[in-house]
Amino acid sequence: MNPTIPRAALQLRSLIRCSGELEISLADVEVPQPAADEVLIRVEATPINPSDLGLLFGAADMSTAKSSGSYERPVITAQVPEKAMKAMAGRLDQSMPVGNEGAGLVVKAGSAANAQALLGKKVAMLGGAMYAQYRCVKAEQCLQLPDDATPAEGASAFVNPLTALGMVDTMRREGHGALVHTAAASNLGQMLNRICLKDGIALVNIVRKQEQADLLKAQGAKFICNTEYPEFMAELTDALAATGATIAFDAIGGGRLAGQILTCMEAALSRSAQEYSRYGTSTHKQVYQYGSLNTAPTEFARNFGFSFGIGGWLLFIFLAKIGPAAAQKLRARVVAELKSTFASHYSHEVSLAGALRMQAISEYGKRATGAKYLITPNKGNSA
């Protein structure tokens, strides 16, 4: 291991000025010294997840984005609509680091035993500010990777795997027997499908394109419903009746889909109802929104009775709720199945500067299935 550590290194920063301009750039920041319970990690791989884009872009209208600066140090600017500035009040004129998770090599460790045990090890970590060449975090925030795993294979070991496992755990804790997932052909959706197949859980996958349905079918998914088909509602109701699914996790957020799922759940439950009630069936139906791929308002028609819930679901709140011991069990499973159940696939690999090319921004900014970017901060800054 090369012990040479620079005094300063690159970090990607996002700033929204009070004038209403977003600025994304690369900054030279001091490489920190780890405290007793911390480790310093040379970041080798960090993914661009949909959950990162909210901090990266804020409420900016990216159709107004422009590039300046140099090829090695690009600067992206865009305008934030005036009506959205109030929501950005808490971050105005603050240069903020970005990136939820990543993986790399521990190059320096504090004096604590758990920190020293990670020195020279490959680890995945969760804690923000990962779009950087070096990151200092507490040893307890690290997940030691298997010896044969690469940083790229461990870069997405937290957000998507723990979210997928969290959905299944929430389903069980709340007394449901099967579940529904939207945007089901995403990396996370494919992981959830593999978990459910492995654990014998019925899963209803909702997609919006035939190629996404074909992808999931090839991976063994049994129940797939396409929102673009005229018969979507009928097919979803049939799938819900067959599986008994009464809980859904919705990555879309805006539009009519959450309400459509509740409507179809009620219709499926009504098929086996013993008697009519003007208040609807008594079985609780739950939709959790955990994403905002569609930023439009959520719309629904109240035609699914009174036993229902629509709420938000966030990984970090879920982990805090279940406690460290239960969370560690989930992490242990991720490590054990890192190259199978929880394998991630990337369409592009870019440097820190490469993540700020206009073409790259236009692609990963779409949040499209099959267009997942991986940043490799220490592989040069020209790609």
LUMVEXZA-748223 format. One record per residue: residue number from 0; residue in one letter; chain; x negated, y negated, z negated of N, C-alpha, C in turn. Coordinates in pm, whole numbers. Layout:
N
   seq   type   mol     n_xx     n_yy     n_zz    ca_xx    ca_yy    ca_zz     c_xx     c_yy     c_zz
   NUM      a     A        X        Y        Z        X        Y        Z        X        Y        Z
...
***
This chain:
383
   seq   type   mol     n_xx     n_yy     n_zz    ca_xx    ca_yy    ca_zz     c_xx     c_yy     c_zz
     0      m     A      -84      119        0        0        0        0      -87     -124        0
     1      n     A      -61     -218       89     -135     -343       97      -87     -436      -14
     2      p     A     -176     -473     -109     -132     -556     -222     -124     -705     -190
     3      t     A     -167     -744      -68     -166     -886      -34      -24     -939      -23
     4      i     A        7    -1038     -104      140    -1098     -105      124    -1247      -80
     5      p     A      192    -1302       18      177    -1445       47      239    -1531      -63
     6      r     A      196    -1657      -66      253    -1750     -163      393    -1794     -120
     7      a     A      415    -1803       11      545    -1846       63      586    -1754      177
     8      a     A      714    -1744      200      767    -1657      305      898    -1715      356
     9      l     A      946    -1659      467     1067    -1712      530     1194    -1661      462
    10      q     A     1293    -1748      461     1427    -1713      411     1529    -1788      496
    11      l     A     1636    -1720      535     1743    -1781      612     1836    -1856      517
    12      r     A     1870    -1980      551     1951    -2065      464     2070    -2123      540
    13      s     A     2180    -2140      470     2302    -2199      527     2340    -2322      445
    14      l     A     2362    -2432      514     2393    -2559      449     2514    -2623      516
    15      i     A     2609    -2669      437     2719    -2750      489     2708    -2888      426
    16      r     A     2687    -2985      511     2671    -3122      464     2807    -3186      437
    17      c     A     2806    -3285      352     2932    -3355      321     2985    -3429      443
    18      s     A     2900    -3445      545     2944    -3508      670     3025    -3414      758
    19      g     A     3031    -3284      717     3109    -3187      793     3030    -3109      896
    20      e     A     2899    -3097      876     2815    -3023      969     2752    -2902      900
    21      l     A     2765    -2788      964     2695    -2667      920     2556    -2667      981
    22      e     A     2456    -2629      901     2320    -2612      952     2264    -2481      900
    23      i     A     2222    -2393      992     2159    -2267      955     2016    -2272     1006
    24      s     A     1922    -2241      918     1781    -2254      955     1696    -2157      875
    25      l     A     1567    -2153      908     1470    -2074      833     1385    -2168      749
    26      a     A     1367    -2134      623     1290    -2218      532     1174    -2140      474
    27      d     A     1066    -2211      446      953    -2152      373      984    -2166      224
    28      v     A      992    -2054      155     1022    -2057       11      910    -1986      -64
    29      e     A      888    -2026     -184      784    -1966     -268      822    -1821     -301
    30      v     A      726    -1731     -287      748    -1591     -325      743    -1583     -478
    31      p     A      851    -1539     -543      856    -1542     -689      772    -1432     -754
    32      q     A      736    -1455     -878      669    -1353     -959      776    -1278    -1039
    33      p     A      774    -1146    -1037      878    -1071    -1110      864    -1084    -1261
    34      a     A      977    -1099    -1329      980    -1095    -1475      962     -949    -1519
    35      a     A      962     -928    -1649      934     -794    -1703     1026     -687    -1645
    36      d     A     1154     -720    -1628     1251     -621    -1583     1283     -634    -1434
    37      e     A     1196     -700    -1359     1221     -723    -1217     1115     -659    -1129
    38      v     A     1151     -648    -1000     1056     -600     -899     1059     -695     -781
    39      l     A      947     -706     -713      938     -786     -591      938     -690     -472
    40      i     A     1028     -715     -378     1047     -623     -265     1015     -693     -135
    41      r     A      934     -630      -55      913     -675       83     1031     -622      164
    42      v     A     1118     -711      208     1242     -669      274     1211     -623      416
    43      e     A     1247     -500      447     1219     -442      579     1344     -433      666
    44      a     A     1461     -429      604     1585     -416      682     1702     -467      600
    45      t     A     1789     -545      666     1907     -599      600     2017     -619      702
    46      p     A     2136     -565      680     2242     -570      782     2322     -700      779
    47      i     A     2382     -732      892     2478     -842      897     2617     -779      887
    48      n     A     2675     -787      768     2809     -734      745     2913     -844      765
    49      p     A     3037     -808      797     3143     -909      803     3152     -992      676
    50      s     A     3123     -929      561     3130    -1001      434     3021    -1106      421
    51      d     A     2916    -1099      503     2809    -1199      500     2845    -1324      580
    52      l     A     2936    -1311      674     2962    -1420      768     3033    -1537      703
    53      g     A     3111    -1511      598     3179    -1620      530     3081    -1720      470
    54      l     A     2974    -1669      410     2871    -1757      355     2783    -1814      465
    55      l     A     2752    -1732      564     2663    -1776      672     2723    -1891      751
    56      f     A     2849    -1877      791     2914    -1977      876     3005    -2073      799
    57      g     A     3045    -2036      678     3142    -2117      606     3270    -2128      687
    58      a     A     3329    -2247      687     3452    -2270      763     3423    -2338      896
    59      a     A     3298    -2329      943     3261    -2398     1067     3331    -2338     1188
    60      d     A     3360    -2421     1284     3413    -2377     1413     3292    -2341     1499
    61      m     A     3263    -2211     1513     3141    -2170     1579     3147    -2188     1731
    62      s     A     3263    -2226     1783     3269    -2261     1925     3199    -2393     1952
    63      t     A     3170    -2468     1843     3098    -2595     1856     2949    -2580     1829
    64      a     A     2903    -2456     1809     2764    -2432     1769     2665    -2477     1876
    65      k     A     2554    -2533     1828     2445    -2576     1914     2313    -2531     1854
    66      s     A     2214    -2508     1939     2082    -2463     1894     1979    -2572     1920
    67      s     A     1891    -2592     1822     1780    -2685     1838     1658    -2624     1768
    68      g     A     1559    -2704     1737     1439    -2650     1677     1354    -2579     1780
    69      s     A     1267    -2489     1733     1178    -2414     1821     1225    -2270     1834
    70      y     A     1158    -2195     1924     1195    -2055     1943     1169    -1976     1814
    71      e     A     1059    -2006     1746     1026    -1936     1622     1106    -1987     1504
    72      r     A     1149    -2113     1510     1226    -2173     1400     1354    -2238     1456
    73      p     A     1446    -2158     1505     1570    -2217     1558     1654    -2278     1447
    74      v     A     1729    -2379     1483     1824    -2442     1391     1960    -2442     1458
    75      i     A     2058    -2387     1392     2194    -2381     1445     2281    -2481     1371
    76      t     A     2352    -2563     1446     2447    -2656     1385     2585    -2635     1446
    77      a     A     2687    -2663     1367     2826    -2652     1413     2912    -2742     1325
    78      q     A     3028    -2777     1376     3116    -2868     1305     3219    -2792     1221
    79      v     A     3240    -2841     1101     3345    -2787     1014     3469    -2876     1031
    80      p     A     3583    -2819     1070     3704    -2900     1086     3738    -2975      958
    81      e     A     3783    -3096      973     3812    -3180      857     3909    -3113      760
    82      k     A     4009    -3044      816     4110    -2980      730     4052    -2865      648
    83      a     A     3934    -2814      686     3872    -2703      613     3769    -2749      512
    84      m     A     3738    -2877      509     3631    -2926      421     3666    -2912      273
    85      k     A     3792    -2925      238     3830    -2912       97     3792    -2774       42
    86      a     A     3809    -2670      124     3774    -2535       80     3624    -2517       64
    87      m     A     3542    -2603      125     3397    -2594      118     3338    -2683        8
    88      a     A     3424    -2747      -71     3377    -2846     -169     3271    -2791     -265
    89      g     A     3282    -2666     -302     3190    -2608     -399     3050    -2583     -347
    90      r     A     3028    -2596     -217     2895    -2567     -163     2837    -2682      -82
    91      l     A     2901    -2796      -80     2854    -2907        2     2715    -2954      -39
    92      d     A     2630    -2978       62     2493    -3027       45     2405    -2934      -37
    93      q     A     2441    -2805      -41     2359    -2705     -108     2306    -2605       -3
    94      s     A     2176    -2595        6     2116    -2497       97     2124    -2360       32
    95      m     A     2200    -2269       94     2232    -2142       28     2170    -2023      102
    96      p     A     2106    -1930       28     2055    -1808       90     2169    -1713      123
    97      v     A     2147    -1624      218     2253    -1537      270     2204    -1391      271
    98      g     A     2298    -1298      270     2267    -1156      286     2295    -1076      161
    99      n     A     2396     -991      163     2437     -918       44     2344     -804        5
   100      e     A     2292     -732      103     2218     -610       71     2101     -592      166
   101      g     A     2012     -499      130     1898     -471      215     1813     -360      156
   102      a     A     1700     -334      221     1610     -229      173     1467     -267      208
   103      g     A     1374     -214      130     1235     -245      156     1144     -173       58
   104      l     A     1022     -226       47      918     -163      -34      888     -250     -156
   105      v     A      883     -188     -274      847     -260     -396      696     -283     -397
   106      v     A      655     -410     -391      512     -443     -382      457     -499     -512
   107      k     A      543     -534     -604      499     -582     -734      609     -557     -835
   108      a     A      572     -524     -959      672     -490    -1060      637     -553    -1193
   109      g     A      742     -586    -1269      724     -638    -1403      676     -529    -1497
   110      s     A      657     -565    -1623      596     -473    -1720      690     -367    -1774
   111      a     A      821     -386    -1760      916     -288    -1813      900     -153    -1743
   112      a     A      930      -47    -1817      909       88    -1766      991      114    -1640
   113      n     A     1117       69    -1637     1201       97    -1520     1154       19    -1398
   114      a     A     1090      -95    -1419     1035     -171    -1308      907     -105    -1257
   115      q     A      818      -66    -1347      693       -1    -1309      718      130    -1235
   116      a     A      827      198    -1270      858      327    -1206      891      311    -1059
   117      l     A      926      189    -1016      964      166     -876      849      113     -792
   118      l     A      736       81     -851      624       23     -777      579      118     -666
   119      g     A      574       66     -544      534      146     -429      646      230     -370
   120      k     A      766      220     -426      879      300     -379      964      221     -278
   121      k     A     1031      296     -191     1131      237     -102     1263      230     -177
   122      v     A     1325      113     -173     1450       96     -246     1552       21     -161
   123      a     A     1677       43     -191     1785      -41     -141     1827     -130     -256
   124      m     A     1878     -249     -223     1916     -340     -331     2036     -424     -291
   125      l     A     2108     -466     -393     2227     -549     -378     2210     -668     -469
   126      g     A     2232     -789     -417     2216     -903     -504     2212    -1037     -435
   127      g     A     2239    -1039     -304     2239    -1165     -231     2100    -1208     -189
   128      a     A     2094    -1310     -102     1968    -1370      -55     1875    -1268       11
   129      m     A     1932    -1169       81     1851    -1064      141     1796    -1098      279
   130      y     A     1845    -1205      341     1790    -1244      470     1662    -1323      445
   131      a     A     1562    -1250      401     1436    -1309      358     1326    -1205      372
   132      q     A     1202    -1252      375     1090    -1158      387     1057    -1093      253
   133      y     A     1083    -1162      142     1061    -1107        8     1181    -1141      -80
   134      r     A     1211    -1049     -169     1325    -1069     -261     1290    -1011     -396
   135      c     A     1311    -1089     -501     1287    -1044     -638     1421    -1014     -704
   136      v     A     1438     -893     -755     1563     -854     -820     1533     -773     -945
   137      k     A     1632     -758    -1029     1617     -673    -1147     1606     -526    -1103
   138      a     A     1526     -451    -1174     1505     -311    -1139     1636     -233    -1138
   139      e     A     1729     -270    -1226     1855     -198    -1235     1944     -221    -1113
   140      q     A     1913     -322    -1033     1990     -348     -911     1939     -265     -793
   141      c     A     1834     -189     -813     1773     -113     -704     1821       31     -702
   142      l     A     1824       86     -584     1857      226     -562     1737      289     -492
   143      q     A     1666      376     -561     1548      437     -500     1591      531     -388
   144      l     A     1529      513     -272     1565      592     -156     1487      723     -154
   145      p     A     1543      825      -91     1469      951      -76     1339      926        0
   146      d     A     1238     1009      -24     1108      991       38     1115      992      191
   147      d     A     1208     1070      247     1215     1082      392     1310      980      456
   148      a     A     1363      888      377     1454      787      430     1377      661      469
   149      t     A     1416      599      578     1356      474      621     1433      357      561
   150      p     A     1371      238      553     1446      121      506     1571       94      589
   151      a     A     1563      118      720     1681       97      805     1795      189      763
   152      e     A     1760      313      726     1864      408      683     1922      368      547
   153      g     A     1845      297      466     1892      257      334     1946      117      326
   154      a     A     1935       41      435     1972     -101      432     2119     -122      400
   155      s     A     2204      -32      444     2349      -44      422     2397       57      318
   156      a     A     2315       81      217     2348      184      118     2444      136       10
   157      f     A     2477       11        9     2562      -41      -98     2702      -78      -49
   158      v     A     2713     -182       32     2844     -242       58     2942     -144      122
   159      n     A     2907      -89      238     3001        1      305     3021      132      230
   160      p     A     2914      203      188     2936      329      116     3016      313      -13
   161      l     A     2980      212      -95     3050      196     -221     3193      144     -201
   162      t     A     3214       67      -93     3350       25      -62     3436      145      -24
   163      a     A     3383      231       62     3459      350      103     3487      441      -16
   164      l     A     3385      465      -97     3407      548     -217     3502      479     -314
   165      g     A     3493      346     -322     3582      273     -410     3727      283     -369
   166      m     A     3751      287     -239     3888      303     -191     3946      437     -235
   167      v     A     3866      542     -220     3912      675     -260     3932      680     -411
   168      d     A     3840      620     -485     3851      621     -630     3974      542     -675
   169      t     A     4000      428     -611     4119      349     -644     4245      429     -614
   170      m     A     4248      497     -501     4362      581     -465     4391      681     -577
   171      r     A     4286      747     -625     4305      849     -728     4346      787     -861
   172      r     A     4281      678     -900     4311      614    -1029     4453      562    -1034
   173      e     A     4508      522     -919     4643      465     -917     4750      569     -882
   174      g     A     4711      695     -873     4808      803     -859     4861      828     -720
   175      h     A     4789      785     -618     4829      813     -480     4759      940     -431
   176      g     A     4816     1002     -329     4760     1127     -280     4692     1119     -145
   177      a     A     4712     1011      -73     4653      993       60     4647      843       87
   178      l     A     4572      804      189     4556      660      211     4553      623      358
   179      v     A     4566      492      380     4567      433      514     4452      334      521
   180      h     A     4386      327      637     4278      231      655     4289      165      792
   181      t     A     4274       31      793     4277      -42      920     4133      -73      964
   182      a     A     4119     -116     1089     3985     -134     1148     3904       -6     1126
   183      a     A     3969      106     1152     3920      235     1106     3800      289     1184
   184      a     A     3767      228     1298     3652      277     1375     3523      205     1341
   185      s     A     3528      114     1245     3409       43     1202     3311      139     1135
   186      n     A     3189       93     1106     3094      176     1033     3153      222      901
   187      l     A     3221      129      831     3284      164      704     3395      265      727
   188      g     A     3476      242      832     3586      334      860     3539      474      893
   189      q     A     3430      484      966     3375      616      998     3324      685      872
   190      m     A     3264      607      781     3221      665      653     3341      717      575
   191      l     A     3447      636      568     3567      676      494     3626      802      554
   192      n     A     3626      812      686     3677      932      751     3596     1055      711
   193      r     A     3462     1039      708     3377     1153      668     3400     1191      523
   194      i     A     3416     1092      435     3445     1122      294     3575     1201      281
   195      c     A     3678     1154      349     3810     1218      337     3809     1359      395
   196      l     A     3738     1379      506     3726     1514      561     3653     1605      464
   197      k     A     3546     1555      404     3465     1634      311     3542     1667      183
   198      d     A     3622     1569      136     3692     1584        8     3835     1636       24
   199      g     A     3878     1662      147     4012     1716      169     4123     1616      142
   200      i     A     4101     1489      177     4200     1384      155     4262     1344      289
   201      a     A     4393     1335      294     4460     1292      417     4440     1143      437
   202      l     A     4398     1106      558     4368      967      590     4438      928      720
   203      v     A     4510      817      716     4573      761      836     4485      647      885
   204      n     A     4429      662     1004     4339      563     1063     4415      473     1159
   205      i     A     4406      342     1140     4470      247     1231     4362      174     1310
   206      v     A     4373      180     1443     4279      116     1534     4356       28     1632
   207      r     A     4282      -42     1721     4349     -128     1818     4306     -100     1962
   208      k     A     4220       -1     1983     4176       33     2117     4168      185     2132
   209      q     A     4191      233     2256     4188      376     2280     4049      434     2257
   210      e     A     3944      358     2295     3809      411     2275     3777      428     2127
   211      q     A     3837      345     2042     3818      361     1898     3889      487     1849
   212      a     A     4008      510     1903     4081      633     1868     4003      756     1913
   213      d     A     3945      751     2032     3868      864     2084     3745      890     1997
   214      l     A     3680      782     1951     3562      796     1865     3597      870     1737
   215      l     A     3705      828     1672     3745      891     1547     3793     1034     1568
   216      k     A     3864     1056     1677     3911     1192     1706     3794     1288     1724
   217      a     A     3689     1240     1792     3569     1322     1812     3500     1353     1680
   218      q     A     3524     1269     1578     3464     1290     1447     3556     1366     1352
   219      g     A     3664     1420     1405     3751     1507     1325     3873     1441     1265
   220      a     A     3894     1312     1290     4011     1245     1233     4140     1305     1290
   221      k     A     4239     1328     1204     4362     1392     1246     4473     1291     1275
   222      f     A     4484     1188     1192     4593     1092     1207     4534      957     1252
   223      i     A     4563      919     1376     4511      795     1434     4627      722     1500
   224      c     A     4647      596     1465     4754      515     1522     4695      388     1583
   225      n     A     4737      359     1705     4684      246     1781     4786      133     1782
   226      t     A     4748       17     1728     4841      -96     1720     4880     -151     1857
   227      e     A     4804     -118     1960     4833     -170     2094     4940      -89     2166
   228      y     A     4977       27     2111     5076      111     2176     5217       66     2138
   229      p     A     5311       68     2233     5450       31     2201     5511      116     2092
   230      e     A     5468      241     2083     5525      333     1985     5447      334     1853
   231      f     A     5366      232     1829     5281      227     1709     5361      248     1581
   232      m     A     5469      176     1563     5545      185     1437     5601      325     1416
   233      a     A     5652      386     1522     5707      521     1511     5597      621     1478
   234      e     A     5480      607     1545     5370      700     1519     5314      682     1378
   235      l     A     5309      557     1332     5260      533     1196     5357      592     1094
   236      t     A     5485      576     1115     5584      633     1023     5570      785     1018
   237      d     A     5553      849     1134     5534      994     1137     5409     1036     1061
   238      a     A     5300      962     1078     5175      994     1010     5188      978      859
   239      l     A     5260      874      818     5280      851      675     5370      958      614
   240      a     A     5469     1000      689     5556     1108      641     5479     1238      628
   241      a     A     5389     1264      722     5311     1388      720     5209     1390      608
   242      t     A     5149     1275      577     5042     1270      477     5091     1232      338
   243      g     A     5203     1160      331     5248     1108      202     5168      989      155
   244      a     A     5095      923      244     5012      809      206     5097      691      160
   245      t     A     5066      638       43     5141      524      -11     5047      411      -55
   246      i     A     4920      417      -15     4826      310      -43     4745      283       84
   247      a     A     4724      156      114     4650      119      234     4544       15      200
   248      f     A     4433       19      273     4327      -80      261     4313     -148      397
   249      d     A     4339     -277      396     4351     -354      520     4235     -451      536
   250      a     A     4157     -432      642     4045     -521      672     4088     -639      757
   251      i     A     4208     -639      810     4252     -742      903     4293     -869      830
   252      g     A     4378     -855      731     4418     -969      649     4535    -1046      706
   253      g     A     4512    -1122      814     4616    -1205      871     4706    -1130      966
   254      g     A     4819    -1193     1002     4911    -1131     1096     5013    -1041     1030
   255      r     A     5071     -951     1109     5186     -871     1063     5152     -731     1015
   256      l     A     5025     -689     1028     4994     -548     1007     5023     -501      865
   257      a     A     4987     -579      763     5013     -536      625     5162     -510      603
   258      g     A     5246     -600      653     5390     -581      640     5440     -462      719
   259      q     A     5383     -439      836     5422     -324      916     5390     -194      844
   260      i     A     5275     -190      777     5238      -69      702     5340      -43      591
   261      l     A     5377     -146      516     5475     -129      410     5610      -87      466
   262      t     A     5650     -144      578     5776     -107      642     5776       41      678
   263      c     A     5668       87      736     5660      228      778     5649      321      658
   264      m     A     5582      277      551     5578      358      429     5719      378      375
   265      e     A     5798      270      373     5935      280      323     6018      371      413
   266      a     A     6000      359      544     6075      444      637     6038      590      619
   267      a     A     5909      618      597     5865      756      577     5921      813      447
   268      l     A     5919      733      340     5973      779      212     6124      800      218
   269      s     A     6192      718      297     6338      729      307     6382      860      370
   270      r     A     6294      921      448     6329     1047      512     6359     1157      411
   271      s     A     6292     1148      295     6312     1253      194     6391     1203       73
   272      a     A     6446     1082       83     6524     1027      -29     6651     1107      -51
   273      q     A     6686     1133     -177     6803     1212     -210     6931     1130     -210
   274      e     A     6917     1001     -234     7035      916     -234     6996      774     -191
   275      y     A     7092      700     -142     7068      564      -94     7061      466     -210
   276      s     A     6970      369     -200     6964      259     -295     6942      131     -218
   277      r     A     7023       30     -249     7005      -98     -179     6874     -166     -218
   278      y     A     6806     -115     -321     6678     -170     -362     6559      -97     -300
   279      g     A     6588        0     -215     6482       76     -151     6437      194     -234
   280      t     A     6340      268     -184     6290      385     -257     6215      340     -381
   281      s     A     6204      429     -479     6142      394     -607     5991      419     -608
   282      t     A     5937      483     -506     5793      509     -500     5717      381     -469
   283      h     A     5615      355     -548     5538      232     -528     5451      242     -403
   284      k     A     5455      139     -323     5377      129     -200     5280       12     -216
   285      q     A     5151       35     -187     5050      -67     -213     4964      -91      -91
   286      v     A     4946     -218      -56     4849     -258       46     4747     -351      -19
   287      y     A     4620     -313      -10     4512     -397      -57     4441     -458       64
   288      q     A     4427     -589       63     4352     -657      168     4210     -680      119
   289      y     A     4113     -624      190     3974     -637      147     3890     -711      251
   290      g     A     3953     -758      357     3882     -831      462     3972     -934      526
   291      s     A     3911    -1016      612     3986    -1121      681     3941    -1130      827
   292      l     A     3947    -1018      898     3909    -1020     1039     4002    -1111     1118
   293      n     A     4126    -1121     1072     4222    -1216     1129     4247    -1322     1022
   294      t     A     4207    -1446     1051     4218    -1552      950     4354    -1622      951
   295      a     A     4448    -1575     1033     4582    -1632     1036     4657    -1595      907
   296      p     A     4768    -1662      876     4848    -1626      758     4899    -1482      767
   297      t     A     4913    -1420      652     4971    -1286      645     5123    -1298      654
   298      e     A     5183    -1221      745     5327    -1228      766     5390    -1091      737
   299      f     A     5504    -1093      671     5578     -967      655     5726     -995      634
   300      a     A     5807     -901      680     5951     -908      663     5989     -818      545
   301      r     A     6074     -867      456     6109     -791      336     6211     -683      369
   302      n     A     6163     -577      430     6251     -466      464     6196     -335      409
   303      f     A     6122     -344      297     6061     -223      241     6091     -207       92
   304      g     A     6205     -260       50     6248     -241      -88     6173     -329     -185
   305      f     A     6182     -293     -314     6124     -376     -418     6005     -309     -488
   306      s     A     5977     -186     -456     5865     -117     -521     5743     -124     -430
   307      f     A     5675     -238     -434     5559     -255     -346     5464     -357     -407
   308      g     A     5345     -359     -352     5246     -458     -395     5154     -493     -279
   309      i     A     5119     -621     -268     5016     -667     -174     4915     -746     -256
   310      g     A     4791     -705     -253     4691     -773     -334     4555     -769     -267
   311      g     A     4459     -829     -333     4322     -829     -284     4240     -720     -351
   312      w     A     4140     -673     -280     4048     -572     -335     3907     -611     -296
   313      l     A     3819     -622     -395     3681     -662     -372     3588     -565     -442
   314      l     A     3485     -522     -372     3393     -420     -425     3335     -462     -560
   315      f     A     3287     -585     -572     3218     -624     -694     3312     -627     -814
   316      i     A     3437     -665     -792     3535     -661     -901     3566     -517     -939
   317      f     A     3577     -431     -837     3603     -289     -862     3492     -226     -945
   318      l     A     3366     -252     -908     3253     -193     -981     3249     -241    -1125
   319      a     A     3278     -370    -1146     3281     -421    -1283     3392     -356    -1364
   320      k     A     3502     -327    -1298     3618     -268    -1366     3591     -124    -1410
   321      i     A     3525      -45    -1326     3505       96    -1360     3387      117    -1454
   322      g     A     3297       20    -1463     3185       29    -1557     3061       95    -1498
   323      p     A     2945       75    -1564     2817      122    -1512     2808      273    -1491
   324      a     A     2863      350    -1584     2851      496    -1573     2923      549    -1450
   325      a     A     3046      504    -1428     3122      550    -1311     3058      499    -1183
   326      a     A     3008      374    -1185     2943      319    -1067     2818      398    -1031
   327      q     A     2743      442    -1132     2621      518    -1107     2652      653    -1041
   328      k     A     2764      714    -1075     2803      839    -1011     2827      818     -861
   329      l     A     2889      705     -828     2912      675     -687     2780      651     -615
   330      r     A     2688      580     -678     2558      554     -618     2479      683     -596
   331      a     A     2488      774     -693     2418      902     -680     2468      980     -559
   332      r     A     2597      973     -534     2650     1042     -417     2599      978     -288
   333      v     A     2589      846     -288     2538      778     -169     2396      825     -138
   334      v     A     2311      833     -238     2173      879     -217     2171     1021     -166
   335      a     A     2252     1109     -225     2254     1250     -186     2302     1271      -43
   336      e     A     2390     1181        7     2448     1198      140     2413     1081      233
   337      l     A     2298     1019      208     2260      898      281     2251      920      431
   338      k     A     2203     1035      472     2181     1061      615     2296     1134      682
   339      s     A     2399     1162      607     2515     1233      665     2641     1149      647
   340      t     A     2708     1165      534     2833     1094      510     2818      943      522
   341      f     A     2706      891      473     2691      746      463     2591      688      562
   342      a     A     2569      759      671     2478      709      775     2540      588      844
   343      s     A     2456      484      867     2498      365      939     2428      359     1074
   344      h     A     2494      297     1170     2439      286     1305     2442      139     1347
   345      y     A     2335       97     1414     2321      -43     1452     2306      -56     1604
   346      s     A     2371     -157     1657     2364     -181     1801     2244     -267     1839
   347      h     A     2198     -351     1744     2088     -443     1771     1998     -455     1648
   348      e     A     1870     -475     1673     1773     -502     1567     1704     -633     1601
   349      v     A     1707     -729     1510     1653     -862     1538     1568     -910     1421
   350      s     A     1481    -1007     1449     1406    -1075     1344     1494    -1180     1278
   351      l     A     1439    -1250     1179     1514    -1359     1118     1548    -1466     1221
   352      a     A     1448    -1501     1304     1475    -1599     1410     1572    -1543     1512
   353      g     A     1559    -1413     1542     1649    -1350     1639     1794    -1354     1596
   354      a     A     1818    -1353     1464     1955    -1360     1413     2017    -1496     1439
   355      l     A     1933    -1596     1473     1983    -1731     1500     1981    -1765     1648
   356      r     A     1965    -1665     1735     1982    -1689     1878     2132    -1701     1907
   357      m     A     2168    -1789     1997     2309    -1812     2027     2378    -1686     2078
   358      q     A     2308    -1606     2159     2368    -1483     2210     2401    -1386     2097
   359      a     A     2306    -1373     2003     2330    -1285     1889     2447    -1332     1805
   360      i     A     2452    -1462     1778     2562    -1517     1697     2697    -1492     1764
   361      s     A     2702    -1508     1896     2829    -1486     1966     2873    -1341     1958
   362      e     A     2778    -1248     1946     2812    -1106     1941     2850    -1062     1800
   363      y     A     2761    -1086     1701     2798    -1037     1568     2907    -1124     1505
   364      g     A     2924    -1247     1555     3030    -1332     1504     3170    -1283     1538
   365      k     A     3180    -1195     1639     3310    -1139     1676     3359    -1034     1578
   366      r     A     3267     -982     1494     3301     -874     1400     3357     -753     1473
   367      a     A     3306     -728     1592     3361     -621     1675     3304     -485     1636
   368      t     A     3386     -382     1650     3340     -245     1627     3227     -212     1723
   369      g     A     3121     -151     1671     3009     -109     1755     2907     -218     1781
   370      a     A     2921     -334     1716     2826     -444     1737     2767     -485     1603
   371      k     A     2704     -391     1534     2646     -417     1402     2498     -449     1417
   372      y     A     2457     -561     1362     2320     -609     1372     2241     -577     1245
   373      l     A     2113     -546     1266     2019     -523     1156     1906     -623     1169
   374      i     A     1879     -697     1062     1767     -791     1060     1646     -722      999
   375      t     A     1532     -737     1065     1405     -682     1014     1311     -800      988
   376      p     A     1316     -857      868     1248     -983      840     1096     -981      854
   377      n     A     1033     -866      841      887     -861      842      828     -796      965
   378      k     A      905     -788     1073      855     -728     1196      821     -833     1302
   379      g     A      784     -951     1258      757    -1057     1354      880    -1143     1372
   380      n     A      861    -1263     1420      971    -1358     1422     1006    -1407     1563
   381      s     A      976    -1323     1661     1004    -1368     1799     1117    -1290     1866
   382      a     A     1154    -1175     1810     1257    -1092     1874     1394    -1154     1858
***
